[in-house]
Structure formats: structure tokens, C-alpha cells
Amino acid sequence: MAAITRETVSLAWKSWFGNDLEPHGPWWLQWVLTGVFCAVIAGCFTVLSFALNALDGGRGWMQPGRWALWYGKNLMVSLVIGFLIHTMFTLLIPAIGKARIRGWSDARRSIFFAAVPITGVVIGWPIGVSLAAGGMPGWMENMNASMMVGVVLFSALISFIFFQIFSAKQRQVVAERRAVEAQLRLLQAQMEPHFLFNTLAGVQTLIDAEPARAKRMLETFTDYLRATVASLRTEDSTVGHELALAEAYLGLMQQRMEDRLRFELTVDDSLRTQAMPPLLLQPLVENAIHHGLEPKLDGGTVRITVSRQGANLCIDVADDGLGVDAPRRRSTGNGVALANVRQRLAGRWGTQASLTLAPASPGTRAMLRLPLNTTNPA
């Protein structure tokens, strides 16, 4: 019976909130599953009450009519409580904001998802019992200490079930997101050997012929490495820091490609302090150069645009290189990096964030969309 109850609650959770507070399925299915959950809970309490009655020597468990009677009463109480809790979640989550709830600590989320069922039980229990007993006055006259204890125990049980299911689901979501974060950070930490060696070889070649240029190239390379290491050590970064990292990388690539590479930044300055996960912009810039501009004989321009569109932070990286339909060079990991960026977005924001690649005229445009002020959900 406990396994059935747990599976039903898990199914209800998936229907109500999915893996990240996003409803799955039509609204009527969510209400139907709430009813199924209530029916299972009513069955559990009916079996429990008759089992306790049998232990006390009662013979009510042998009468099918009494089973139907008490199951109906328990079902009435369960439906009132269940639909009340469902209504409270339906109203409270949008009112508070899914992004804000995702940003809460584990303890705060646990308190919220435990407090709502407790409140629903405290309010819904007397209403459901009064409906099952034929009216509030009659029920109030029969209220005694044992009934009060029953209310408390019922509240504690329902809250415990919800707490366990919600906590398990939350731990799963957090574990998946952290695994994706670790995967991408490992990928970013593994610098391409040919990139590293080619840069150092370029510095070595210039030391005798053009020492000033060799010094600038080495300084730019050092800045790039320092910025990359700093990003790998942080949970969250800012738009300004990620742009600085991209500029350091573009500056380094300019030392290699010289006048074959140009770049432009168009940034809404009010967004520079906006928080965002680290190392989301970097793979887009690398992709633009590696696949778009480096293979092109006369190079081209990378344009980075940061803007606000409604409640979204929009970062576009466009190049006028070979385009998405051009034959690809043998990859050293950039395709994997873009796939991991999408996984990070899905693990952190679900469908609220996206990364899309589209052909430009000429070249390619990468469009990154993130919710504003929601960079620390769990």
C-alpha cells in the first residue's frame, strides 16, 4: 500500500510540476491525477481504520457495506483536502514566481512544499469531515481529543509523504544540473592542445623578429588563461565578466589572425551586472571563429550583441563567415560544447532558456536566451 501511495504521489508530482515546476500535460489531467491520489489516500486510511478496529476486537471489517460507507467518508475528506492543496499550489506558485522558488535554498523550498499541504489539511479536514458527517455543527459537537489527535496525525502523514517525494525529486534535479555543470566545466578546462601549442609557437617565432608583438600576444594569452580559470571556479558569473573573457579570447585570436579577424560589441550597459552562468558565451565565440572565420580566406567579423527582450537576457553572436551549410573542419570539441550548453540550459531553466543556431546573410547567428534574474535555481 505504501508503494502504491508513493508511486501515485510521484505521478501526481510529474503531472503537476514536471522536473522543474513546469506543468506536464493538460490542466484537466493534473486535476484527474489529484483525484486519483485522493482516492488512494482514502483507501489507505480506510484499510488502516478497519485494521485498528479488528485489533480492538471489532467485527466491522467483516461487513462490506461498512467498507463502502467509510471509504466514501474518507474519500470525501481526502478530495476536499487534495483539491484544496492543489488549488493552493496552483495559485501560490505563479504568485510567488517559479524563478524565485527555484532561487530559494533547499531548506526554504522544503518548508514551502511542506507548509502548503499542512495548511491544506488543517483547513480542509474540518470542512471534509463536516460534509461527510452531514454538517459542521454536528461534527463540532462530537469533536473530542482523539479526533484532534487524528487531525494532527493525518496532517503529519500527508506532509511527510509530500516532503519525501518533493525532496527526492528536488535532489534528482539538482544532481542532474550539477552533473551537466561539471561536464561542461571539464570540457572547458580541457584546452585544445593545438590551440595552446600554436599560440606558444607563434610567440616563440615572434620573439626575435617582432619582440613587441610577441610580448602583446603573450600578455593577451595570459589574460585569457586567467579569465578562464576564474570562470571555472565560480558558480555564477556576470554578463560583464563573460564579455571580458570573450574579448580576451578575441584579442588573442586577433594576434594570430591579424587583420583577418575583427569584432564588434553592442551591449546594453545596464545588463553588465546581470548574473549568468559562466562559460555560456565562450563556446559561441569559439564556434564562430573555428567554423566560420578561420577557414575563410579573408576572415571576417564577429558581432556580439547583448540586449533585453521582455523578461529575457538575449545574447547574439553573429559572424559573416562560411555559414552553417559549409563543410565542417574536423572538430576538436566545439560541437560537443554547444550540446553541453543546451544541456545546462535545460537542466537549469527547462524550456525557459534556449540556444539556437540560424543562417545569416552571410555567416551564422547563435542566439542565447536566458531568463533575467534567475541564475540560481536549484
Secondary structure as GFF3:
##gff-version 3
##sequence-region A 1 378
A	DSSP	alpha_helix	2	17	.	.	.	ID=ss1
A	DSSP	alpha_helix	27	55	.	.	.	ID=ss2
A	DSSP	three_ten_helix	60	62	.	.	.	ID=ss3
A	DSSP	alpha_helix	64	96	.	.	.	ID=ss4
A	DSSP	alpha_helix	98	102	.	.	.	ID=ss5
A	DSSP	alpha_helix	106	133	.	.	.	ID=ss6
A	DSSP	alpha_helix	136	141	.	.	.	ID=ss7
A	DSSP	alpha_helix	145	189	.	.	.	ID=ss8
A	DSSP	alpha_helix	193	209	.	.	.	ID=ss9
A	DSSP	alpha_helix	211	232	.	.	.	ID=ss10
A	DSSP	beta_strand	237	238	.	.	.	ID=ss11
A	DSSP	alpha_helix	239	257	.	.	.	ID=ss12
A	DSSP	three_ten_helix	258	260	.	.	.	ID=ss13
A	DSSP	beta_strand	261	267	.	.	.	ID=ss14
A	DSSP	three_ten_helix	269	271	.	.	.	ID=ss15
A	DSSP	beta_strand	275	276	.	.	.	ID=ss16
A	DSSP	alpha_helix	282	287	.	.	.	ID=ss17
A	DSSP	pi_helix	288	293	.	.	.	ID=ss18
A	DSSP	beta_strand	300	309	.	.	.	ID=ss19
A	DSSP	beta_strand	312	319	.	.	.	ID=ss20
A	DSSP	alpha_helix	334	349	.	.	.	ID=ss21
A	DSSP	three_ten_helix	350	352	.	.	.	ID=ss22
A	DSSP	beta_strand	354	359	.	.	.	ID=ss23
A	DSSP	beta_strand	364	371	.	.	.	ID=ss24
###
